[in-house]
């Protein structure tokens, strides 16, 4: 399934994105997913828990794909 997520501001941190989309229940779960090399950003494994993600990027985790878009207004 694909989730479209509107980024408010310039970027969102990877751990915050996983929590905001409900794919990780807590920051700890988000960090464990990244440390376990289970998160891909733009097709590559991402090892930075607080990687700054911007509109136009995609994140794949837990059989979900998140497409980042710019928030309107």
PyMOL Python script that loads the backbone (N, CA, C, O; Angstrom):
from pymol import cmd

cmd.read_pdbstr("""\
ATOM      1  N   UNK A   1       0.834  -1.182   0.000  1.00  0.00           N
ATOM      2  CA  UNK A   1       0.000   0.000   0.000  1.00  0.00           C
ATOM      3  C   UNK A   1       0.880   1.247   0.000  1.00  0.00           C
ATOM      4  O   UNK A   1       1.984   1.233   0.543  1.00  0.00           O
ATOM      5  N   UNK A   2       0.394   2.308  -0.602  1.00  0.00           N
ATOM      6  CA  UNK A   2       1.140   3.558  -0.652  1.00  0.00           C
ATOM      7  C   UNK A   2       0.423   4.610   0.189  1.00  0.00           C
ATOM      8  O   UNK A   2      -0.790   4.793   0.091  1.00  0.00           O
ATOM      9  N   UNK A   3       1.203   5.289   1.009  1.00  0.00           N
ATOM     10  CA  UNK A   3       0.698   6.362   1.860  1.00  0.00           C
ATOM     11  C   UNK A   3       1.287   7.669   1.349  1.00  0.00           C
ATOM     12  O   UNK A   3       2.494   7.762   1.124  1.00  0.00           O
ATOM     13  N   UNK A   4       0.442   8.674   1.167  1.00  0.00           N
ATOM     14  CA  UNK A   4       0.935  10.000   0.804  1.00  0.00           C
ATOM     15  C   UNK A   4       0.988  10.828   2.084  1.00  0.00           C
ATOM     16  O   UNK A   4      -0.018  10.960   2.781  1.00  0.00           O
ATOM     17  N   UNK A   5       2.154  11.383   2.394  1.00  0.00           N
ATOM     18  CA  UNK A   5       2.323  12.135   3.639  1.00  0.00           C
ATOM     19  C   UNK A   5       2.763  13.559   3.319  1.00  0.00           C
ATOM     20  O   UNK A   5       3.770  13.772   2.644  1.00  0.00           O
ATOM     21  N   UNK A   6       1.997  14.531   3.812  1.00  0.00           N
ATOM     22  CA  UNK A   6       2.309  15.941   3.568  1.00  0.00           C
ATOM     23  C   UNK A   6       3.328  16.437   4.581  1.00  0.00           C
ATOM     24  O   UNK A   6       3.099  16.367   5.789  1.00  0.00           O
ATOM     25  N   UNK A   7       4.451  16.937   4.086  1.00  0.00           N
ATOM     26  CA  UNK A   7       5.515  17.467   4.938  1.00  0.00           C
ATOM     27  C   UNK A   7       5.238  18.946   5.193  1.00  0.00           C
ATOM     28  O   UNK A   7       5.165  19.743   4.257  1.00  0.00           O
ATOM     29  N   UNK A   8       5.088  19.298   6.445  1.00  0.00           N
ATOM     30  CA  UNK A   8       4.904  20.700   6.812  1.00  0.00           C
ATOM     31  C   UNK A   8       6.275  21.266   7.139  1.00  0.00           C
ATOM     32  O   UNK A   8       6.967  20.755   8.020  1.00  0.00           O
ATOM     33  N   UNK A   9       6.664  22.301   6.446  1.00  0.00           N
ATOM     34  CA  UNK A   9       8.007  22.840   6.635  1.00  0.00           C
ATOM     35  C   UNK A   9       8.963  22.234   5.628  1.00  0.00           C
ATOM     36  O   UNK A   9       8.544  21.638   4.635  1.00  0.00           O
ATOM     37  N   UNK A  10      10.253  22.392   5.894  1.00  0.00           N
ATOM     38  CA  UNK A  10      11.279  21.966   4.931  1.00  0.00           C
ATOM     39  C   UNK A  10      11.490  20.459   4.904  1.00  0.00           C
ATOM     40  O   UNK A  10      11.741  19.885   3.844  1.00  0.00           O
ATOM     41  N   UNK A  11      11.390  19.807   6.076  1.00  0.00           N
ATOM     42  CA  UNK A  11      11.676  18.368   6.155  1.00  0.00           C
ATOM     43  C   UNK A  11      10.987  17.748   7.366  1.00  0.00           C
ATOM     44  O   UNK A  11      10.446  18.450   8.220  1.00  0.00           O
ATOM     45  N   UNK A  12      11.018  16.404   7.423  1.00  0.00           N
ATOM     46  CA  UNK A  12      10.596  15.657   8.606  1.00  0.00           C
ATOM     47  C   UNK A  12      11.672  14.606   8.858  1.00  0.00           C
ATOM     48  O   UNK A  12      12.228  14.039   7.918  1.00  0.00           O
ATOM     49  N   UNK A  13      11.960  14.352  10.131  1.00  0.00           N
ATOM     50  CA  UNK A  13      12.955  13.338  10.469  1.00  0.00           C
ATOM     51  C   UNK A  13      12.343  11.951  10.280  1.00  0.00           C
ATOM     52  O   UNK A  13      11.148  11.750  10.496  1.00  0.00           O
ATOM     53  N   UNK A  14      13.175  11.008   9.878  1.00  0.00           N
ATOM     54  CA  UNK A  14      12.720   9.648   9.592  1.00  0.00           C
ATOM     55  C   UNK A  14      11.980   9.037  10.775  1.00  0.00           C
ATOM     56  O   UNK A  14      10.901   8.474  10.591  1.00  0.00           O
ATOM     57  N   UNK A  15      12.524   9.131  11.980  1.00  0.00           N
ATOM     58  CA  UNK A  15      11.861   8.521  13.137  1.00  0.00           C
ATOM     59  C   UNK A  15      10.493   9.158  13.375  1.00  0.00           C
ATOM     60  O   UNK A  15       9.540   8.463  13.727  1.00  0.00           O
ATOM     61  N   UNK A  16      10.389  10.476  13.186  1.00  0.00           N
ATOM     62  CA  UNK A  16       9.111  11.162  13.364  1.00  0.00           C
ATOM     63  C   UNK A  16       8.102  10.728  12.303  1.00  0.00           C
ATOM     64  O   UNK A  16       6.914  10.591  12.595  1.00  0.00           O
ATOM     65  N   UNK A  17       8.569  10.512  11.078  1.00  0.00           N
ATOM     66  CA  UNK A  17       7.692  10.076   9.995  1.00  0.00           C
ATOM     67  C   UNK A  17       7.097   8.701  10.297  1.00  0.00           C
ATOM     68  O   UNK A  17       5.899   8.485  10.115  1.00  0.00           O
ATOM     69  N   UNK A  18       7.926   7.783  10.754  1.00  0.00           N
ATOM     70  CA  UNK A  18       7.430   6.439  11.052  1.00  0.00           C
ATOM     71  C   UNK A  18       6.377   6.472  12.152  1.00  0.00           C
ATOM     72  O   UNK A  18       5.412   5.709  12.106  1.00  0.00           O
ATOM     73  N   UNK A  19       6.552   7.343  13.138  1.00  0.00           N
ATOM     74  CA  UNK A  19       5.544   7.491  14.194  1.00  0.00           C
ATOM     75  C   UNK A  19       4.288   8.174  13.665  1.00  0.00           C
ATOM     76  O   UNK A  19       3.175   7.742  13.966  1.00  0.00           O
ATOM     77  N   UNK A  20       4.457   9.238  12.879  1.00  0.00           N
ATOM     78  CA  UNK A  20       3.316  10.017  12.381  1.00  0.00           C
ATOM     79  C   UNK A  20       2.413   9.190  11.471  1.00  0.00           C
ATOM     80  O   UNK A  20       1.203   9.412  11.429  1.00  0.00           O
ATOM     81  N   UNK A  21       2.992   8.243  10.747  1.00  0.00           N
ATOM     82  CA  UNK A  21       2.200   7.414   9.842  1.00  0.00           C
ATOM     83  C   UNK A  21       1.633   6.178  10.547  1.00  0.00           C
ATOM     84  O   UNK A  21       0.854   5.426   9.961  1.00  0.00           O
ATOM     85  N   UNK A  22       2.024   5.977  11.794  1.00  0.00           N
ATOM     86  CA  UNK A  22       1.532   4.830  12.542  1.00  0.00           C
ATOM     87  C   UNK A  22       2.270   3.538  12.250  1.00  0.00           C
ATOM     88  O   UNK A  22       1.884   2.481  12.749  1.00  0.00           O
ATOM     89  N   UNK A  23       3.327   3.604  11.448  1.00  0.00           N
ATOM     90  CA  UNK A  23       4.086   2.393  11.137  1.00  0.00           C
ATOM     91  C   UNK A  23       4.989   1.978  12.293  1.00  0.00           C
ATOM     92  O   UNK A  23       5.422   0.828  12.374  1.00  0.00           O
ATOM     93  N   UNK A  24       5.268   2.923  13.184  1.00  0.00           N
ATOM     94  CA  UNK A  24       6.002   2.629  14.423  1.00  0.00           C
ATOM     95  C   UNK A  24       5.191   3.252  15.556  1.00  0.00           C
ATOM     96  O   UNK A  24       4.800   4.417  15.476  1.00  0.00           O
ATOM     97  N   UNK A  25       4.943   2.489  16.593  1.00  0.00           N
ATOM     98  CA  UNK A  25       4.136   2.984  17.704  1.00  0.00           C
ATOM     99  C   UNK A  25       4.859   3.972  18.595  1.00  0.00           C
ATOM    100  O   UNK A  25       4.242   4.848  19.200  1.00  0.00           O
ATOM    101  N   UNK A  26       6.192   3.822  18.671  1.00  0.00           N
ATOM    102  CA  UNK A  26       6.990   4.686  19.542  1.00  0.00           C
ATOM    103  C   UNK A  26       8.284   5.067  18.837  1.00  0.00           C
ATOM    104  O   UNK A  26       8.645   4.494  17.809  1.00  0.00           O
ATOM    105  N   UNK A  27       8.967   6.038  19.408  1.00  0.00           N
ATOM    106  CA  UNK A  27      10.275   6.406  18.872  1.00  0.00           C
ATOM    107  C   UNK A  27      11.248   5.247  18.960  1.00  0.00           C
ATOM    108  O   UNK A  27      12.087   5.057  18.080  1.00  0.00           O
ATOM    109  N   UNK A  28      11.129   4.482  20.022  1.00  0.00           N
ATOM    110  CA  UNK A  28      11.998   3.319  20.193  1.00  0.00           C
ATOM    111  C   UNK A  28      11.789   2.290  19.094  1.00  0.00           C
ATOM    112  O   UNK A  28      12.750   1.714  18.584  1.00  0.00           O
ATOM    113  N   UNK A  29      10.534   2.062  18.732  1.00  0.00           N
ATOM    114  CA  UNK A  29      10.240   1.122  17.641  1.00  0.00           C
ATOM    115  C   UNK A  29      10.805   1.642  16.323  1.00  0.00           C
ATOM    116  O   UNK A  29      11.347   0.875  15.527  1.00  0.00           O
ATOM    117  N   UNK A  30      10.676   2.949  16.097  1.00  0.00           N
ATOM    118  CA  UNK A  30      11.212   3.552  14.876  1.00  0.00           C
ATOM    119  C   UNK A  30      12.724   3.385  14.822  1.00  0.00           C
ATOM    120  O   UNK A  30      13.276   3.022  13.783  1.00  0.00           O
ATOM    121  N   UNK A  31      13.400   3.652  15.949  1.00  0.00           N
ATOM    122  CA  UNK A  31      14.858   3.533  16.005  1.00  0.00           C
ATOM    123  C   UNK A  31      15.287   2.086  15.771  1.00  0.00           C
ATOM    124  O   UNK A  31      16.268   1.834  15.072  1.00  0.00           O
ATOM    125  N   UNK A  32      14.552   1.134  16.356  1.00  0.00           N
ATOM    126  CA  UNK A  32      14.891  -0.279  16.189  1.00  0.00           C
ATOM    127  C   UNK A  32      14.742  -0.690  14.720  1.00  0.00           C
ATOM    128  O   UNK A  32      15.552  -1.464  14.210  1.00  0.00           O
ATOM    129  N   UNK A  33      13.721  -0.180  14.046  1.00  0.00           N
ATOM    130  CA  UNK A  33      13.518  -0.514  12.633  1.00  0.00           C
ATOM    131  C   UNK A  33      14.679  -0.009  11.793  1.00  0.00           C
ATOM    132  O   UNK A  33      15.151  -0.710  10.897  1.00  0.00           O
ATOM    133  N   UNK A  34      15.142   1.202  12.076  1.00  0.00           N
ATOM    134  CA  UNK A  34      16.262   1.769  11.322  1.00  0.00           C
ATOM    135  C   UNK A  34      17.539   0.996  11.634  1.00  0.00           C
ATOM    136  O   UNK A  34      18.291   0.634  10.729  1.00  0.00           O
ATOM    137  N   UNK A  35      17.780   0.746  12.915  1.00  0.00           N
ATOM    138  CA  UNK A  35      18.988   0.004  13.310  1.00  0.00           C
ATOM    139  C   UNK A  35      18.984  -1.401  12.718  1.00  0.00           C
ATOM    140  O   UNK A  35      20.046  -1.947  12.417  1.00  0.00           O
ATOM    141  N   UNK A  36      17.801  -1.992  12.548  1.00  0.00           N
ATOM    142  CA  UNK A  36      17.677  -3.328  11.985  1.00  0.00           C
ATOM    143  C   UNK A  36      17.738  -3.337  10.462  1.00  0.00           C
ATOM    144  O   UNK A  36      17.528  -4.373   9.830  1.00  0.00           O
ATOM    145  N   UNK A  37      18.028  -2.178   9.879  1.00  0.00           N
ATOM    146  CA  UNK A  37      18.163  -2.021   8.427  1.00  0.00           C
ATOM    147  C   UNK A  37      16.902  -2.447   7.685  1.00  0.00           C
ATOM    148  O   UNK A  37      16.976  -3.038   6.608  1.00  0.00           O
ATOM    149  N   UNK A  38      15.735  -2.140   8.275  1.00  0.00           N
ATOM    150  CA  UNK A  38      14.456  -2.516   7.665  1.00  0.00           C
ATOM    151  C   UNK A  38      13.777  -1.336   6.967  1.00  0.00           C
ATOM    152  O   UNK A  38      12.671  -1.481   6.445  1.00  0.00           O
ATOM    153  N   UNK A  39      14.425  -0.176   6.955  1.00  0.00           N
ATOM    154  CA  UNK A  39      13.828   1.021   6.347  1.00  0.00           C
ATOM    155  C   UNK A  39      14.658   1.440   5.138  1.00  0.00           C
ATOM    156  O   UNK A  39      15.883   1.539   5.212  1.00  0.00           O
ATOM    157  N   UNK A  40      13.966   1.686   4.021  1.00  0.00           N
ATOM    158  CA  UNK A  40      14.642   2.160   2.813  1.00  0.00           C
ATOM    159  C   UNK A  40      14.132   3.541   2.453  1.00  0.00           C
ATOM    160  O   UNK A  40      12.932   3.813   2.504  1.00  0.00           O
ATOM    161  N   UNK A  41      15.060   4.405   2.088  1.00  0.00           N
ATOM    162  CA  UNK A  41      14.721   5.744   1.602  1.00  0.00           C
ATOM    163  C   UNK A  41      15.228   5.830   0.166  1.00  0.00           C
ATOM    164  O   UNK A  41      16.415   5.638  -0.098  1.00  0.00           O
ATOM    165  N   UNK A  42      14.328   6.118  -0.743  1.00  0.00           N
ATOM    166  CA  UNK A  42      14.664   6.188  -2.170  1.00  0.00           C
ATOM    167  C   UNK A  42      15.397   4.926  -2.637  1.00  0.00           C
ATOM    168  O   UNK A  42      16.327   4.999  -3.440  1.00  0.00           O
ATOM    169  N   UNK A  43      14.964   3.765  -2.124  1.00  0.00           N
ATOM    170  CA  UNK A  43      15.512   2.489  -2.565  1.00  0.00           C
ATOM    171  C   UNK A  43      16.763   2.024  -1.856  1.00  0.00           C
ATOM    172  O   UNK A  43      17.244   0.921  -2.115  1.00  0.00           O
ATOM    173  N   UNK A  44      17.302   2.844  -0.963  1.00  0.00           N
ATOM    174  CA  UNK A  44      18.527   2.461  -0.247  1.00  0.00           C
ATOM    175  C   UNK A  44      18.258   2.316   1.248  1.00  0.00           C
ATOM    176  O   UNK A  44      17.457   3.058   1.817  1.00  0.00           O
ATOM    177  N   UNK A  45      18.928   1.362   1.875  1.00  0.00           N
ATOM    178  CA  UNK A  45      18.790   1.195   3.319  1.00  0.00           C
ATOM    179  C   UNK A  45      19.275   2.473   3.995  1.00  0.00           C
ATOM    180  O   UNK A  45      20.357   2.977   3.695  1.00  0.00           O
ATOM    181  N   UNK A  46      18.451   2.992   4.919  1.00  0.00           N
ATOM    182  CA  UNK A  46      18.797   4.227   5.643  1.00  0.00           C
ATOM    183  C   UNK A  46      19.191   3.857   7.068  1.00  0.00           C
ATOM    184  O   UNK A  46      18.435   3.190   7.774  1.00  0.00           O
ATOM    185  N   UNK A  47      20.372   4.290   7.486  1.00  0.00           N
ATOM    186  CA  UNK A  47      20.881   3.965   8.812  1.00  0.00           C
ATOM    187  C   UNK A  47      20.816   5.141   9.788  1.00  0.00           C
ATOM    188  O   UNK A  47      21.142   4.989  10.965  1.00  0.00           O
ATOM    189  N   UNK A  48      20.398   6.307   9.304  1.00  0.00           N
ATOM    190  CA  UNK A  48      20.306   7.483  10.178  1.00  0.00           C
ATOM    191  C   UNK A  48      18.872   7.616  10.696  1.00  0.00           C
ATOM    192  O   UNK A  48      17.941   7.846   9.924  1.00  0.00           O
ATOM    193  N   UNK A  49      18.710   7.467  12.007  1.00  0.00           N
ATOM    194  CA  UNK A  49      17.374   7.535  12.607  1.00  0.00           C
ATOM    195  C   UNK A  49      16.714   8.888  12.386  1.00  0.00           C
ATOM    196  O   UNK A  49      15.495   8.980  12.236  1.00  0.00           O
ATOM    197  N   UNK A  50      17.518   9.917  12.368  1.00  0.00           N
ATOM    198  CA  UNK A  50      16.984  11.277  12.244  1.00  0.00           C
ATOM    199  C   UNK A  50      17.292  11.884  10.874  1.00  0.00           C
ATOM    200  O   UNK A  50      17.449  13.099  10.749  1.00  0.00           O
ATOM    201  N   UNK A  51      17.378  11.037   9.856  1.00  0.00           N
ATOM    202  CA  UNK A  51      17.622  11.527   8.495  1.00  0.00           C
ATOM    203  C   UNK A  51      16.534  12.535   8.141  1.00  0.00           C
ATOM    204  O   UNK A  51      15.357  12.317   8.428  1.00  0.00           O
ATOM    205  N   UNK A  52      16.930  13.629   7.522  1.00  0.00           N
ATOM    206  CA  UNK A  52      15.980  14.675   7.138  1.00  0.00           C
ATOM    207  C   UNK A  52      15.394  14.331   5.772  1.00  0.00           C
ATOM    208  O   UNK A  52      16.108  14.278   4.771  1.00  0.00           O
ATOM    209  N   UNK A  53      14.095  14.099   5.748  1.00  0.00           N
ATOM    210  CA  UNK A  53      13.401  13.701   4.535  1.00  0.00           C
ATOM    211  C   UNK A  53      12.590  14.869   4.001  1.00  0.00           C
ATOM    212  O   UNK A  53      11.952  15.602   4.756  1.00  0.00           O
ATOM    213  N   UNK A  54      12.628  15.026   2.689  1.00  0.00           N
ATOM    214  CA  UNK A  54      11.967  16.162   2.049  1.00  0.00           C
ATOM    215  C   UNK A  54      10.944  15.692   1.020  1.00  0.00           C
ATOM    216  O   UNK A  54      11.005  14.555   0.552  1.00  0.00           O
ATOM    217  N   UNK A  55      10.000  16.572   0.668  1.00  0.00           N
ATOM    218  CA  UNK A  55       9.023  16.197  -0.363  1.00  0.00           C
ATOM    219  C   UNK A  55       9.719  15.667  -1.611  1.00  0.00           C
ATOM    220  O   UNK A  55      10.767  16.171  -2.016  1.00  0.00           O
ATOM    221  N   UNK A  56       9.117  14.641  -2.215  1.00  0.00           N
ATOM    222  CA  UNK A  56       9.691  14.016  -3.396  1.00  0.00           C
ATOM    223  C   UNK A  56      10.396  12.711  -3.075  1.00  0.00           C
ATOM    224  O   UNK A  56      10.656  11.913  -3.976  1.00  0.00           O
ATOM    225  N   UNK A  57      10.711  12.478  -1.800  1.00  0.00           N
ATOM    226  CA  UNK A  57      11.384  11.245  -1.421  1.00  0.00           C
ATOM    227  C   UNK A  57      10.349  10.170  -1.095  1.00  0.00           C
ATOM    228  O   UNK A  57       9.191  10.476  -0.811  1.00  0.00           O
ATOM    229  N   UNK A  58      10.777   8.911  -1.138  1.00  0.00           N
ATOM    230  CA  UNK A  58       9.914   7.794  -0.773  1.00  0.00           C
ATOM    231  C   UNK A  58      10.596   6.962   0.306  1.00  0.00           C
ATOM    232  O   UNK A  58      11.819   6.822   0.332  1.00  0.00           O
ATOM    233  N   UNK A  59       9.772   6.415   1.192  1.00  0.00           N
ATOM    234  CA  UNK A  59      10.257   5.574   2.283  1.00  0.00           C
ATOM    235  C   UNK A  59       9.510   4.250   2.208  1.00  0.00           C
ATOM    236  O   UNK A  59       8.286   4.233   2.074  1.00  0.00           O
ATOM    237  N   UNK A  60      10.237   3.143   2.293  1.00  0.00           N
ATOM    238  CA  UNK A  60       9.624   1.820   2.292  1.00  0.00           C
ATOM    239  C   UNK A  60       9.923   1.143   3.621  1.00  0.00           C
ATOM    240  O   UNK A  60      11.070   1.073   4.062  1.00  0.00           O
ATOM    241  N   UNK A  61       8.844   0.637   4.257  1.00  0.00           N
ATOM    242  CA  UNK A  61       8.984  -0.047   5.542  1.00  0.00           C
ATOM    243  C   UNK A  61       7.717  -0.876   5.786  1.00  0.00           C
ATOM    244  O   UNK A  61       6.606  -0.412   5.529  1.00  0.00           O
ATOM    245  N   UNK A  62       7.890  -2.077   6.273  1.00  0.00           N
ATOM    246  CA  UNK A  62       6.772  -2.943   6.670  1.00  0.00           C
ATOM    247  C   UNK A  62       5.734  -3.102   5.560  1.00  0.00           C
ATOM    248  O   UNK A  62       4.535  -2.964   5.801  1.00  0.00           O
ATOM    249  N   UNK A  63       6.193  -3.390   4.362  1.00  0.00           N
ATOM    250  CA  UNK A  63       5.316  -3.583   3.199  1.00  0.00           C
ATOM    251  C   UNK A  63       4.487  -2.355   2.853  1.00  0.00           C
ATOM    252  O   UNK A  63       3.461  -2.469   2.182  1.00  0.00           O
ATOM    253  N   UNK A  64       4.915  -1.199   3.298  1.00  0.00           N
ATOM    254  CA  UNK A  64       4.246   0.062   2.987  1.00  0.00           C
ATOM    255  C   UNK A  64       5.242   0.972   2.278  1.00  0.00           C
ATOM    256  O   UNK A  64       6.448   0.895   2.514  1.00  0.00           O
ATOM    257  N   UNK A  65       4.729   1.824   1.416  1.00  0.00           N
ATOM    258  CA  UNK A  65       5.555   2.850   0.786  1.00  0.00           C
ATOM    259  C   UNK A  65       4.955   4.200   1.131  1.00  0.00           C
ATOM    260  O   UNK A  65       3.762   4.428   0.932  1.00  0.00           O
ATOM    261  N   UNK A  66       5.781   5.088   1.646  1.00  0.00           N
ATOM    262  CA  UNK A  66       5.353   6.442   1.993  1.00  0.00           C
ATOM    263  C   UNK A  66       5.945   7.394   0.976  1.00  0.00           C
ATOM    264  O   UNK A  66       7.160   7.425   0.776  1.00  0.00           O
ATOM    265  N   UNK A  67       5.085   8.170   0.332  1.00  0.00           N
ATOM    266  CA  UNK A  67       5.530   9.184  -0.624  1.00  0.00           C
ATOM    267  C   UNK A  67       5.372  10.535   0.055  1.00  0.00           C
ATOM    268  O   UNK A  67       4.279  10.901   0.488  1.00  0.00           O
ATOM    269  N   UNK A  68       6.467  11.270   0.144  1.00  0.00           N
ATOM    270  CA  UNK A  68       6.419  12.579   0.800  1.00  0.00           C
ATOM    271  C   UNK A  68       6.033  13.645  -0.215  1.00  0.00           C
ATOM    272  O   UNK A  68       6.611  13.731  -1.299  1.00  0.00           O
ATOM    273  N   UNK A  69       5.050  14.449   0.154  1.00  0.00           N
ATOM    274  CA  UNK A  69       4.607  15.556  -0.684  1.00  0.00           C
ATOM    275  C   UNK A  69       4.643  16.838   0.135  1.00  0.00           C
ATOM    276  O   UNK A  69       4.611  16.796   1.365  1.00  0.00           O
ATOM    277  N   UNK A  70       4.708  17.961  -0.538  1.00  0.00           N
ATOM    278  CA  UNK A  70       4.723  19.251   0.157  1.00  0.00           C
ATOM    279  C   UNK A  70       3.312  19.564   0.652  1.00  0.00           C
ATOM    280  O   UNK A  70       2.335  19.377  -0.073  1.00  0.00           O
ATOM    281  N   UNK A  71       3.218  20.037   1.883  1.00  0.00           N
ATOM    282  CA  UNK A  71       1.932  20.447   2.428  1.00  0.00           C
ATOM    283  C   UNK A  71       1.453  21.694   1.688  1.00  0.00           C
ATOM    284  O   UNK A  71       2.248  22.574   1.358  1.00  0.00           O
ATOM    285  N   UNK A  72       0.168  21.759   1.436  1.00  0.00           N
ATOM    286  CA  UNK A  72      -0.406  22.921   0.753  1.00  0.00           C
ATOM    287  C   UNK A  72      -0.736  24.000   1.778  1.00  0.00           C
ATOM    288  O   UNK A  72      -1.215  23.716   2.876  1.00  0.00           O
ATOM    289  N   UNK A  73      -0.465  25.249   1.389  1.00  0.00           N
ATOM    290  CA  UNK A  73      -0.806  26.377   2.271  1.00  0.00           C
ATOM    291  C   UNK A  73       0.235  26.592   3.248  1.00  0.00           C
ATOM    292  O   UNK A  73       0.127  27.496   4.076  1.00  0.00           O
TER     293      UNK A  73
END
""", "prot")
cmd.dss("prot")
cmd.show_as("cartoon", "prot")
cmd.util.cbc("prot")
cmd.orient("prot")
